[in-house]
């Protein structure tokens, strides 16, 4: 099968959206499909460097850039921290890039007869794609962005966080009335969503095309060295780990506060925070305010091999993200035998259960109560090494439930995807 991917973000050896784009491209190629990928020009150097070392003959990359003037304007706004205009301009840049990618794809269809076109990154439910205009079977997603942070858990947001999440809420509300999103839904042969929250944002008239499927870009469950039992005996320090971007909705502020409560009970505890982000200064000041500055280690991004070692050196992974549709780092932590403590929101609440960690319920609880429950879970694991070892042993198998290869095969298993979808279309649904 000849497949055309629209993957604005697509880089090897990375996580988040970049990892998703690379995972789709390489997994489809592994399955024997001929794959063309239209991606952002920023990805060209890392993609070409990877393919020089590990060539994949049935993948072809086409690079598409933003207009120079738009990129320069965006950099100026970001530098001057004009955040609201930056968000609005980013949306415009995204739409503009998608249109240019469509024009490249249209030209490419004159040379190649594609069986599918698939939009796989920048898949927020608020961002349109024009690939359905090519007139070939069009798969949209899995899309995300419908998970909403509960209002009571926004209590300690910085002002910027309140504002951005409010704008996000409004943007989600108007998805059903957005003409460009409706064009995307109309032209899609199939729409995949990562959650029911996202699926419910699709107008009812197009919802028959949709299906909830959870895609995680972990190609293979790596065979990790067995964790030594020495890790679970009483030792000098109980080590907690967070890995991710320092953004308000990632819940690092909740993690810090929960850790401060743990640290009061168990002074020989430490918290390692690995990542970078716009809220780094705010979060570091919060750690000082909480009196845990000397117990928190701030580490910037590191290579995957070093990160793998970091997982093995810690006792529990704390990830209280508020509206994360995915969360690759959770599967990475589990695949290293690291129990996870998270909230029951979005992807983390799907990937983790009581056999491999602790999922903290949020509905009906105050922010203070949620933080206390996060801390209680950490204390439980710190004081019960036998329980921690049981969760660790079961964590190894958990990622196999979400192996990415199975998701790709499920979506591409039917050669009559479009015909099947059209036959299922409701003839009398006027809602």
C-alpha positions as CSV (number, residue, x, y, z in Angstrom):
1,X,0.0,0.0,0.0
2,X,1.2,3.5,-0.8
3,X,0.6,5.8,2.1
4,X,1.0,9.6,2.3
5,X,1.5,11.0,5.9
6,X,0.9,14.6,7.0
7,X,3.3,14.8,9.9
8,X,4.2,18.4,10.8
9,X,6.2,17.1,13.8
10,X,8.4,14.1,13.0
11,X,11.8,13.4,14.4
12,X,13.7,10.3,15.5
13,X,14.8,9.6,19.0
14,X,12.3,12.0,20.6
15,X,9.0,11.9,22.5
16,X,5.7,13.7,22.3
17,X,4.4,14.7,18.9
18,X,7.8,14.4,17.2
19,X,8.0,10.8,18.4
20,X,4.4,10.1,17.2
21,X,5.2,11.3,13.7
22,X,8.4,9.2,13.5
23,X,6.6,6.2,15.0
24,X,3.8,6.2,12.4
25,X,6.2,6.6,9.5
26,X,8.7,3.9,10.5
27,X,6.0,1.4,11.7
28,X,4.1,1.6,8.4
29,X,7.4,1.1,6.6
30,X,8.2,-1.9,8.8
31,X,4.8,-3.4,7.8
32,X,5.9,-3.2,4.1
33,X,4.0,-0.1,3.0
34,X,5.6,2.5,0.8
35,X,5.5,5.7,2.9
36,X,5.8,9.4,1.9
37,X,6.0,11.9,4.7
38,X,5.3,15.6,4.4
39,X,6.9,17.3,7.5
40,X,8.2,20.6,8.8
41,X,11.6,21.7,7.4
42,X,12.9,22.1,10.9
43,X,13.0,18.3,11.1
44,X,15.2,17.8,8.0
45,X,18.6,17.6,9.6
46,X,17.8,15.1,12.3
47,X,15.7,13.0,9.9
48,X,18.5,12.9,7.3
49,X,21.1,12.1,9.9
50,X,19.1,9.2,11.2
51,X,18.5,7.8,7.7
52,X,22.2,8.0,6.9
53,X,22.9,5.7,9.9
54,X,19.8,3.6,9.7
55,X,18.5,3.8,6.1
56,X,14.8,2.9,5.4
57,X,14.4,2.5,1.7
58,X,10.6,2.6,1.6
59,X,10.3,6.0,3.4
60,X,10.4,9.3,1.4
61,X,10.5,12.7,3.2
62,X,9.3,16.0,1.7
63,X,10.0,19.1,3.8
64,X,7.7,22.0,4.0
65,X,8.4,25.3,5.8
66,X,6.5,28.3,7.2
67,X,6.6,31.6,5.3
68,X,9.7,33.4,6.5
69,X,7.9,36.5,7.5
70,X,5.5,34.5,9.7
71,X,8.3,32.7,11.4
72,X,10.2,35.9,12.1
73,X,7.0,37.5,13.6
74,X,6.4,34.5,15.8
75,X,10.0,34.6,17.1
76,X,9.6,38.3,17.9
77,X,6.3,37.7,19.8
78,X,7.8,34.8,21.8
79,X,11.0,36.7,22.6
80,X,8.9,39.6,23.9
81,X,6.5,37.2,25.7
82,X,3.4,38.5,24.0
83,X,1.8,35.2,24.8
84,X,-1.8,35.7,23.6
85,X,-0.8,37.0,20.2
86,X,1.8,34.2,20.0
87,X,-1.0,31.6,20.5
88,X,-3.2,33.2,17.9
89,X,-0.3,33.5,15.4
90,X,0.7,29.8,16.1
91,X,-2.8,28.8,15.1
92,X,-2.5,30.8,11.9
93,X,0.9,29.3,11.2
94,X,-0.5,25.8,11.7
95,X,-3.4,26.4,9.2
96,X,-1.0,28.0,6.7
97,X,1.4,25.1,6.9
98,X,-1.4,22.5,6.5
99,X,-2.5,24.3,3.4
100,X,1.0,24.4,1.9
101,X,1.4,20.7,2.8
102,X,-1.9,20.0,0.9
103,X,-0.6,21.8,-2.2
104,X,2.6,19.8,-2.1
105,X,0.5,16.6,-1.6
106,X,-1.7,17.6,-4.6
107,X,1.3,17.9,-6.8
108,X,2.7,14.6,-5.5
109,X,-0.5,12.8,-6.5
110,X,0.2,13.6,-10.1
111,X,3.3,11.3,-9.8
112,X,2.2,8.7,-7.2
113,X,-1.2,6.9,-6.9
114,X,-1.8,6.8,-3.1
115,X,-4.0,4.3,-1.4
116,X,-4.4,6.4,1.8
117,X,-3.5,9.8,3.1
118,X,-3.2,10.1,6.9
119,X,-2.9,13.1,9.2
120,X,-0.9,12.0,12.2
121,X,0.6,15.0,14.0
122,X,-0.6,18.4,15.2
123,X,-3.8,16.4,15.8
124,X,-5.5,18.6,18.4
125,X,-9.2,18.5,17.6
126,X,-9.0,22.3,17.1
127,X,-6.6,22.1,14.2
128,X,-7.8,21.3,10.7
129,X,-6.3,19.3,7.9
130,X,-6.9,19.8,4.2
131,X,-5.7,16.3,3.1
132,X,-9.3,15.2,2.6
133,X,-9.5,17.5,-0.5
134,X,-7.1,15.1,-2.3
135,X,-10.0,12.9,-3.1
136,X,-8.4,9.7,-1.8
137,X,-9.3,7.8,1.4
138,X,-8.3,10.2,4.3
139,X,-7.6,9.1,7.9
140,X,-7.7,11.8,10.5
141,X,-6.0,11.1,13.8
142,X,-5.9,9.7,16.3
143,X,-6.8,13.3,17.4
144,X,-6.7,14.5,21.0
145,X,-7.3,17.7,22.9
146,X,-10.7,17.0,24.4
147,X,-9.5,16.2,27.9
148,X,-10.3,19.1,30.2
149,X,-8.5,20.1,33.4
150,X,-11.1,20.2,36.2
151,X,-11.8,23.8,37.4
152,X,-10.9,23.0,41.0
153,X,-7.4,21.7,39.9
154,X,-6.7,25.1,38.2
155,X,-6.7,26.8,41.6
156,X,-2.9,27.1,41.9
157,X,-2.3,27.8,38.2
158,X,-0.3,30.9,37.3
159,X,-2.4,33.7,35.7
160,X,-1.1,32.7,32.3
161,X,-2.3,29.1,32.8
162,X,-5.8,30.2,33.8
163,X,-6.0,32.3,30.7
164,X,-4.6,29.7,28.3
165,X,-6.9,26.9,29.6
166,X,-9.9,29.3,29.4
167,X,-9.0,30.0,25.7
168,X,-8.6,26.3,25.1
169,X,-12.0,25.6,26.6
170,X,-13.6,28.2,24.3
171,X,-11.7,26.8,21.3
172,X,-13.0,23.3,22.1
173,X,-16.6,24.6,22.5
174,X,-16.6,26.2,19.0
175,X,-15.1,23.1,17.2
176,X,-18.5,22.0,16.1
177,X,-19.1,25.4,14.4
178,X,-15.6,25.9,13.0
179,X,-16.0,25.7,9.1
180,X,-12.4,24.4,8.6
181,X,-12.9,21.7,11.2
182,X,-16.2,20.8,9.6
183,X,-14.5,20.6,6.2
184,X,-11.9,18.2,7.8
185,X,-14.7,16.0,9.3
186,X,-16.7,16.0,6.0
187,X,-13.7,14.9,3.9
188,X,-12.4,12.3,6.4
189,X,-13.1,8.7,5.6
190,X,-12.3,7.7,9.2
191,X,-11.7,9.8,12.4
192,X,-9.8,8.3,15.3
193,X,-9.9,9.9,18.7
194,X,-7.7,9.2,21.7
195,X,-10.5,9.7,24.2
196,X,-14.3,9.8,24.5
197,X,-13.9,13.4,25.6
198,X,-12.4,14.3,22.2
199,X,-14.9,12.2,20.3
200,X,-17.8,14.1,21.9
201,X,-16.4,17.3,20.4
202,X,-17.1,16.0,16.8
203,X,-20.5,17.1,15.5
204,X,-23.0,14.2,15.8
205,X,-23.6,14.1,12.0
206,X,-20.0,13.0,11.5
207,X,-19.5,11.0,14.6
208,X,-20.4,7.7,12.9
209,X,-17.0,7.9,11.2
210,X,-15.2,8.1,14.5
211,X,-13.7,5.5,16.8
212,X,-11.8,5.8,20.1
213,X,-8.3,4.2,19.9
214,X,-5.3,4.9,22.1
215,X,-2.1,5.2,20.2
216,X,1.2,5.4,22.0
217,X,4.5,5.7,20.0
218,X,6.4,3.0,21.8
219,X,7.4,0.8,18.8
220,X,8.8,-2.0,20.8
221,X,8.8,-2.9,24.5
222,X,12.5,-2.8,25.0
223,X,14.1,-5.7,27.0
224,X,15.5,-3.9,30.0
225,X,18.0,-5.4,32.5
226,X,16.2,-6.9,35.4
227,X,15.9,-4.6,38.4
228,X,18.0,-5.9,41.3
229,X,16.1,-6.9,44.4
230,X,18.5,-4.7,46.3
231,X,16.5,-1.7,45.0
232,X,13.6,-2.7,47.2
233,X,15.4,-3.2,50.5
234,X,15.5,-0.4,53.1
235,X,18.1,2.2,51.9
236,X,19.2,5.8,52.7
237,X,17.0,7.6,50.1
238,X,13.6,7.3,48.6
239,X,13.8,8.7,45.1
240,X,10.9,10.2,43.2
241,X,11.1,11.1,39.5
242,X,9.2,13.4,37.0
243,X,10.1,13.6,33.3
244,X,8.4,16.1,31.0
245,X,7.9,19.7,29.9
246,X,7.6,22.4,32.5
247,X,4.1,23.6,31.6
248,X,1.3,24.5,34.0
249,X,-1.0,21.7,32.8
250,X,1.7,19.0,33.3
251,X,1.0,19.3,37.0
252,X,4.6,19.7,38.2
253,X,3.3,22.2,40.8
254,X,1.0,19.5,42.2
255,X,3.9,17.1,42.2
256,X,6.1,19.5,44.1
257,X,3.5,20.2,46.7
258,X,2.7,16.5,47.1
259,X,6.4,15.7,47.5
260,X,6.8,18.4,50.1
261,X,4.2,16.5,52.2
262,X,6.1,13.3,51.7
263,X,9.3,15.0,52.6
264,X,7.9,16.1,56.0
265,X,7.2,12.5,56.9
266,X,10.2,11.0,55.2
267,X,13.1,13.4,55.2
268,X,15.4,11.0,53.4
269,X,13.4,11.5,50.2
270,X,14.5,13.3,47.0
271,X,12.7,14.5,43.9
272,X,14.4,14.6,40.5
273,X,12.7,16.8,37.9
274,X,14.0,16.2,34.4
275,X,12.9,18.6,31.6
276,X,12.6,22.1,30.4
277,X,9.8,24.6,29.8
278,X,8.3,28.0,30.1
279,X,7.3,27.5,33.7
280,X,10.7,26.5,35.0
281,X,11.3,29.7,37.0
282,X,7.9,29.6,38.6
283,X,8.3,26.0,39.6
284,X,11.7,26.5,41.1
285,X,10.4,29.4,43.1
286,X,7.6,27.2,44.3
287,X,10.1,24.6,45.5
288,X,11.8,27.3,47.6
289,X,8.4,28.5,49.0
290,X,7.6,24.9,50.0
291,X,10.9,24.5,51.7
292,X,12.1,21.6,49.6
293,X,14.7,23.5,47.5
294,X,17.6,21.3,48.8
295,X,15.6,18.1,48.2
296,X,14.8,18.7,44.5
297,X,17.3,18.1,41.6
298,X,16.5,20.0,38.4
299,X,18.0,18.4,35.4
300,X,17.6,19.5,31.7
301,X,16.8,17.2,28.9
302,X,19.1,14.2,28.5
303,X,19.9,11.6,25.9
304,X,17.6,8.5,25.9
305,X,20.4,6.2,27.2
306,X,21.0,8.5,30.2
307,X,17.3,8.8,30.7
308,X,17.0,5.0,30.8
309,X,19.6,5.0,33.5
310,X,17.6,7.6,35.5
311,X,14.5,5.5,35.4
312,X,16.4,2.6,36.9
313,X,17.8,4.7,39.7
314,X,14.5,5.9,41.1
315,X,11.7,4.3,43.1
316,X,8.5,5.8,41.8
317,X,7.4,8.0,38.8
318,X,5.2,10.9,39.7
319,X,3.2,12.4,36.8
320,X,0.0,14.3,37.8
321,X,-0.7,15.8,34.4
322,X,-4.1,17.5,34.0
323,X,-5.0,17.1,30.4
324,X,-2.4,14.9,28.7
325,X,-3.9,12.7,26.0
326,X,-0.9,10.5,25.8
327,X,2.1,10.4,28.1
328,X,4.9,8.3,26.5
329,X,7.1,8.9,29.5
330,X,4.6,6.8,31.6
331,X,5.2,3.7,29.3
332,X,8.9,4.4,29.4
333,X,8.8,4.4,33.2
334,X,6.7,1.3,33.4
335,X,8.9,-0.6,30.9
336,X,11.8,0.1,33.4
337,X,9.8,-1.4,36.2
338,X,9.0,1.9,37.8
339,X,5.6,2.2,39.6
340,X,3.6,5.3,38.5
341,X,1.5,7.7,40.5
342,X,-0.8,9.8,38.4
343,X,-4.3,11.3,38.1
344,X,-7.3,9.7,36.5
345,X,-7.3,12.3,33.7
346,X,-6.5,11.6,30.1
347,X,-4.0,9.1,28.9
348,X,-2.2,8.5,32.2
349,X,-5.5,7.3,33.7
350,X,-5.8,4.8,30.9
351,X,-2.3,3.4,31.0
352,X,-1.9,3.0,34.7
353,X,-4.0,0.8,37.1
354,X,-3.6,-0.5,40.6
355,X,-1.4,-3.4,39.5
356,X,1.4,-1.1,38.4
357,X,0.9,2.1,40.3
358,X,-1.6,4.4,41.9
359,X,-4.3,6.3,40.0
360,X,-5.6,9.2,42.1
361,X,-9.3,10.0,41.6
362,X,-10.1,13.7,41.0
363,X,-13.9,13.9,40.6
364,X,-15.5,15.4,43.6
365,X,-12.2,16.3,45.4
366,X,-10.6,19.7,46.1
367,X,-7.1,20.5,44.9
368,X,-5.9,20.1,48.5
369,X,-7.5,16.7,48.7
370,X,-6.0,15.5,45.4
371,X,-2.5,16.7,46.5
372,X,-2.9,14.9,49.8
373,X,-3.9,11.7,48.0
374,X,-0.9,12.0,45.7
375,X,1.3,12.4,48.8
376,X,-0.4,9.4,50.6
377,X,0.4,7.2,47.6
378,X,4.0,8.2,47.7
379,X,4.2,7.6,51.4
380,X,2.6,4.2,51.0
381,X,5.2,3.2,48.4
382,X,8.1,4.6,50.4
383,X,7.1,2.7,53.6
384,X,6.2,-0.6,51.9
385,X,9.1,-2.0,49.8
386,X,7.3,-5.3,49.3
387,X,4.4,-3.5,47.7
388,X,6.8,-1.4,45.6
389,X,8.5,-4.6,44.3
390,X,5.1,-6.2,43.4
391,X,4.1,-3.1,41.5
392,X,7.5,-2.9,39.8
393,X,7.2,-6.6,38.6
394,X,3.8,-6.0,37.2
395,X,4.8,-2.7,35.6
396,X,7.0,-4.6,33.1
397,X,4.1,-6.2,31.4
398,X,1.8,-3.1,31.3
399,X,3.2,-1.4,28.2
400,X,2.5,-4.5,26.1
401,X,-1.2,-3.7,26.3
402,X,-0.5,-0.5,24.4
403,X,2.2,-1.7,21.9
404,X,2.1,0.8,19.0
405,X,2.4,-1.9,16.3
406,X,-1.0,-3.3,17.3
407,X,-2.6,0.1,16.9
408,X,-1.2,0.7,13.5
409,X,-2.2,-2.8,12.4
410,X,-5.7,-2.3,13.7
411,X,-6.1,0.9,11.7
412,X,-4.6,-0.5,8.5
413,X,-5.9,-4.0,8.7
414,X,-8.9,-3.4,6.4
415,X,-8.3,-2.8,2.7
416,X,-11.9,-1.6,2.4
417,X,-11.8,1.1,5.1
418,X,-13.6,3.8,3.1
419,X,-16.3,1.5,1.7
420,X,-17.0,0.0,5.1
421,X,-17.3,3.5,6.7
422,X,-19.6,4.7,4.0
423,X,-21.9,1.7,4.3
424,X,-22.1,2.4,8.1
425,X,-23.2,6.0,7.5
426,X,-26.6,6.8,9.1
427,X,-29.1,7.7,6.4
428,X,-31.5,9.4,8.7
429,X,-29.3,11.2,11.2
430,X,-30.1,14.9,11.0
431,X,-28.7,15.9,14.3
